[in-house]
Amino acid sequence: MNLAIALPLAEDPLSSFKVLVTIPSLSSSEYLEDPRVLNVLNKTLFVLPMDFESEESIKGVLREIMDNDGFIDAVVITSNVLLSGQIETHTTDQAKTIFDVNTFFVISIIKAVLPMMKKQRDGRLIIVSNQAGVLGVPFHGLYCASKFALEGFMESIAPECLAFNIRCSIVETSMIKGEEKTAQTIQVSIRSKMENADDHTKKYQDSCSAKMRRQRSVKNFDLRRVTELLREIILEERPHFRYQLNKSSKDAAREKWSDLHGDTYIFDSAEQFLCVETERLRDALDNINSVESKV
């Protein structure tokens, strides 16, 4: 779990939660210098190093938790790396990195903890995702693919888990400005390939990037609201499978599931992000839909 999200749970005045946070390495120790963290460290907040690329390390951390506490009530996973750019400029290594962090790491965690929760016949599996797992975003193809894959995985295992009283939930936020910082190395390598892209696509990407920057700059991503929602899900006897955190994520879900053909969002995105005029295409689509409705 992200330390910024986990900290308010550890600070609960009733000490209702024992919060264990995994970090990729001890190099993340700068986060532990925060006075708020130090105030609850090794009391209600415990930090465990984990090698995210090693299934043995993941299993070892979970075994350590079980040996010390005997049970795991909930697992919250916030793993996220952003990859943006033109699909033809991405390398295979970049694609693998995105799926390793955003998808396969999460699956590895769940694979390791499921036998323990099944034995308990109780538990919560909670993923913090965003609207990129619901709607495709121009010039974020591989990133969205990794998020779509994760949501499909969670939706598939949810009925299996329910048979063991294990509840699966996804918290969908908006795509926020801060996410870009987590993928700085990947984005730098993408920029080095930009000369391979054609001028027209570059123009469309520039338009899309500018639009998304403007949107992100006005969005307030309240980590406290994320923590409050996680608390509700953990304590709720029958939590929902999917939660939208704010209006932006609610609008994304509503748009996706209200149009069975999916055409409306495609045209809206082309106009909104790429400034592509789609009026004639919309007219043609309306004619097709009119014919279909009469059949």
Legacy VTK file of the C-alpha trace (Angstrom):
# vtk DataFile Version 3.0
C-alpha trace
ASCII
DATASET POLYDATA
POINTS 295 float
0.000 0.000 0.000
1.148 3.542 -0.745
2.553 5.070 2.444
0.650 8.339 1.995
-2.618 6.387 1.811
-1.686 3.980 4.605
-0.585 6.595 7.141
-4.067 7.932 8.064
-5.218 4.362 8.737
-2.268 3.855 11.073
-3.120 7.155 12.791
-6.654 6.008 13.625
-7.318 7.333 17.165
-8.790 4.004 18.245
-5.793 2.106 16.822
-8.278 0.012 14.863
-5.742 -0.999 12.233
-2.346 -2.605 12.198
-0.978 -1.379 8.873
1.877 -3.103 7.086
3.379 -1.273 4.110
5.725 -2.906 1.620
8.381 -0.794 -0.090
10.547 -1.789 -3.056
13.827 -1.315 -1.220
15.456 0.422 1.717
16.238 3.288 -0.683
12.681 4.448 0.054
13.747 5.249 3.623
13.414 9.009 3.005
9.665 8.577 3.455
10.334 7.310 6.969
11.749 10.671 8.062
8.277 12.222 8.206
7.432 13.016 11.875
3.914 11.655 11.370
5.365 8.352 10.192
7.852 8.196 13.056
5.040 8.782 15.551
3.282 5.529 14.589
6.200 3.506 13.194
6.438 0.040 14.749
3.286 0.765 16.767
0.435 0.677 14.279
2.534 1.141 11.117
5.129 -1.402 10.033
7.321 -1.157 6.937
8.508 -4.311 5.182
11.052 -4.316 2.325
9.937 -6.376 -0.671
11.528 -7.238 -4.009
8.608 -6.665 -6.363
10.281 -8.721 -9.100
10.647 -11.838 -6.946
7.704 -14.112 -6.187
9.799 -15.710 -3.439
10.261 -12.303 -1.792
6.511 -11.665 -2.000
5.707 -15.066 -0.491
8.361 -14.562 2.189
6.866 -11.244 3.331
3.381 -12.761 3.504
4.685 -15.773 5.453
6.359 -13.393 7.898
3.062 -11.565 8.424
1.189 -14.828 8.988
3.855 -16.101 11.392
3.661 -12.893 13.439
-0.079 -12.193 13.315
-1.780 -15.397 12.233
-4.114 -13.726 9.740
-4.393 -11.050 7.043
-7.642 -9.076 7.018
-7.091 -7.020 3.883
-4.569 -6.461 1.107
-4.569 -3.062 -0.615
-2.461 -2.704 -3.767
-1.657 0.693 -5.296
1.079 -0.325 -7.749
1.191 2.079 -10.700
3.608 3.214 -13.408
2.478 5.496 -16.234
3.516 5.063 -19.866
2.395 7.569 -22.488
3.288 8.223 -26.104
2.727 6.903 -29.598
2.337 3.155 -29.682
4.733 2.781 -32.617
7.533 4.411 -30.593
7.241 2.081 -27.589
9.747 -0.718 -27.155
8.985 -4.255 -26.093
10.949 -3.666 -22.882
8.753 -0.668 -22.044
5.636 -2.749 -22.611
6.998 -5.486 -20.354
7.840 -2.963 -17.623
4.321 -1.554 -17.647
2.695 -4.973 -17.379
5.246 -6.219 -14.835
4.442 -3.372 -12.428
0.787 -2.626 -13.138
-0.481 -6.151 -13.758
1.805 -9.102 -13.052
3.091 -7.789 -9.711
-0.493 -7.386 -8.500
-1.371 -10.881 -9.695
1.684 -12.273 -7.875
0.563 -10.663 -4.609
-2.956 -12.050 -4.947
-1.697 -15.520 -5.927
0.437 -15.603 -2.791
-2.193 -14.339 -0.345
-5.248 -16.209 -1.654
-4.413 -19.595 -0.059
-4.070 -17.847 3.315
-7.370 -16.007 2.962
-9.145 -19.130 1.718
-7.957 -20.953 4.809
-9.279 -18.088 6.949
-12.466 -17.992 4.848
-12.329 -14.243 5.147
-10.496 -11.285 3.634
-10.505 -8.221 1.420
-8.583 -7.794 -1.839
-8.604 -4.124 -2.836
-7.001 -2.555 -5.900
-6.577 1.208 -6.267
-6.799 1.827 -10.010
-8.094 4.703 -12.129
-10.365 5.476 -15.057
-7.715 4.171 -17.477
-8.960 0.733 -16.470
-12.429 1.667 -17.726
-11.882 3.933 -20.742
-9.100 3.890 -23.304
-7.104 7.141 -23.277
-5.417 8.364 -26.491
-1.625 7.879 -26.488
-1.834 5.706 -23.365
-2.535 2.413 -25.133
-0.162 0.123 -23.239
-0.879 1.822 -19.926
-4.629 1.375 -20.399
-4.087 -2.208 -21.555
-2.300 -3.001 -18.281
-5.148 -1.431 -16.290
-7.867 -3.123 -18.364
-6.122 -6.461 -17.827
-6.065 -5.932 -14.070
-9.740 -5.008 -13.878
-10.646 -8.041 -15.995
-8.559 -10.250 -13.729
-10.251 -8.901 -10.597
-13.710 -9.259 -12.117
-12.941 -12.873 -13.048
-11.646 -13.989 -9.655
-14.280 -12.094 -7.634
-16.909 -14.895 -7.871
-14.271 -17.510 -7.002
-13.232 -15.489 -3.957
-16.814 -14.865 -2.889
-17.248 -18.605 -2.345
-14.633 -18.289 0.437
-16.077 -15.058 1.895
-13.251 -13.050 0.298
-14.455 -9.748 -1.140
-12.743 -8.118 -4.129
-13.025 -4.368 -4.725
-11.591 -1.839 -7.168
-11.295 1.862 -6.334
-11.209 3.937 -9.515
-9.729 7.426 -9.265
-9.164 9.974 -12.007
-5.863 10.002 -13.891
-3.838 12.504 -11.897
-0.840 14.689 -12.592
1.349 13.040 -9.968
1.281 9.682 -11.743
3.701 10.970 -14.374
6.480 11.269 -11.792
6.436 7.545 -11.095
7.403 6.785 -14.687
10.018 9.445 -15.327
12.687 7.013 -16.549
10.294 5.339 -18.960
9.069 8.641 -20.353
12.604 9.900 -20.945
13.371 6.812 -23.011
10.140 7.324 -24.961
11.057 10.884 -25.835
14.319 9.662 -27.319
12.275 7.697 -29.869
10.000 10.571 -30.880
11.991 11.287 -34.033
10.681 7.992 -35.411
7.073 9.229 -35.342
5.364 11.022 -38.227
4.552 14.732 -38.022
0.769 14.315 -38.067
0.794 11.913 -35.126
3.180 14.199 -33.225
0.706 17.051 -33.705
-2.155 14.949 -32.362
-0.088 13.811 -29.387
0.903 17.395 -28.558
-2.769 18.375 -28.616
-3.709 15.445 -26.394
-0.874 16.096 -23.916
-1.791 19.777 -23.596
-5.440 18.938 -23.001
-4.629 16.329 -20.347
-2.227 18.686 -18.555
-4.984 21.299 -18.329
-7.424 18.736 -16.994
-5.004 17.367 -14.408
-4.062 20.836 -13.180
-7.637 21.531 -12.059
-8.361 18.132 -10.526
-8.024 17.772 -6.783
-6.909 14.281 -5.886
-7.664 13.965 -2.187
-5.639 11.153 -0.634
-7.735 11.483 2.500
-10.812 10.536 0.505
-8.983 7.450 -0.791
-8.101 6.464 2.769
-11.668 7.061 3.969
-13.037 4.896 1.180
-10.533 2.122 1.890
-11.546 2.205 5.547
-15.203 1.847 4.536
-14.452 -1.093 2.240
-12.353 -2.895 4.850
-15.007 -2.527 7.556
-18.079 -2.995 5.342
-19.638 -6.441 5.667
-20.661 -6.519 2.011
-18.513 -4.054 0.068
-19.203 -3.337 -3.591
-16.923 -4.629 -6.321
-16.336 -1.252 -7.977
-16.117 2.238 -6.472
-15.628 5.526 -8.329
-13.813 8.047 -6.160
-14.980 11.312 -7.734
-17.134 12.863 -10.455
-14.499 12.347 -13.146
-14.245 8.609 -12.523
-18.049 8.319 -12.210
-18.503 10.099 -15.550
-15.979 7.748 -17.172
-17.829 4.669 -15.947
-21.218 6.077 -16.929
-20.031 6.911 -20.451
-18.476 3.486 -20.930
-21.488 1.431 -19.886
-24.266 3.590 -21.344
-23.208 3.068 -24.988
-23.262 -0.580 -26.025
-21.520 0.153 -29.339
-18.775 2.241 -27.729
-18.743 4.733 -30.610
-19.698 7.829 -28.625
-16.571 7.781 -26.481
-14.294 7.155 -29.480
-15.634 10.197 -31.325
-15.700 12.329 -28.180
-12.050 11.487 -27.461
-10.965 12.259 -31.021
-12.608 15.670 -30.788
-11.682 16.477 -27.208
-8.071 15.316 -27.070
-6.913 15.339 -30.701
-9.101 18.182 -32.025
-10.238 15.939 -34.887
-13.432 17.030 -36.659
-15.749 14.022 -36.605
-19.091 15.544 -37.618
-19.308 13.681 -40.933
-18.315 10.439 -39.237
-21.001 10.984 -36.603
-23.608 11.559 -39.323
-22.610 8.296 -40.989
-22.792 6.510 -37.643
-26.259 7.948 -36.945
-27.445 6.604 -40.296
-26.084 3.144 -39.479
-27.713 3.157 -36.037
-31.003 4.289 -37.586
-30.952 1.354 -40.005
-30.067 -1.088 -37.204
-32.941 0.138 -35.043
-35.400 -0.662 -37.837
-34.123 -4.212 -38.347
LINES 1 296
295 0 1 2 3 4 5 6 7 8 9 10 11 12 13 14 15 16 17 18 19 20 21 22 23 24 25 26 27 28 29 30 31 32 33 34 35 36 37 38 39 40 41 42 43 44 45 46 47 48 49 50 51 52 53 54 55 56 57 58 59 60 61 62 63 64 65 66 67 68 69 70 71 72 73 74 75 76 77 78 79 80 81 82 83 84 85 86 87 88 89 90 91 92 93 94 95 96 97 98 99 100 101 102 103 104 105 106 107 108 109 110 111 112 113 114 115 116 117 118 119 120 121 122 123 124 125 126 127 128 129 130 131 132 133 134 135 136 137 138 139 140 141 142 143 144 145 146 147 148 149 150 151 152 153 154 155 156 157 158 159 160 161 162 163 164 165 166 167 168 169 170 171 172 173 174 175 176 177 178 179 180 181 182 183 184 185 186 187 188 189 190 191 192 193 194 195 196 197 198 199 200 201 202 203 204 205 206 207 208 209 210 211 212 213 214 215 216 217 218 219 220 221 222 223 224 225 226 227 228 229 230 231 232 233 234 235 236 237 238 239 240 241 242 243 244 245 246 247 248 249 250 251 252 253 254 255 256 257 258 259 260 261 262 263 264 265 266 267 268 269 270 271 272 273 274 275 276 277 278 279 280 281 282 283 284 285 286 287 288 289 290 291 292 293 294
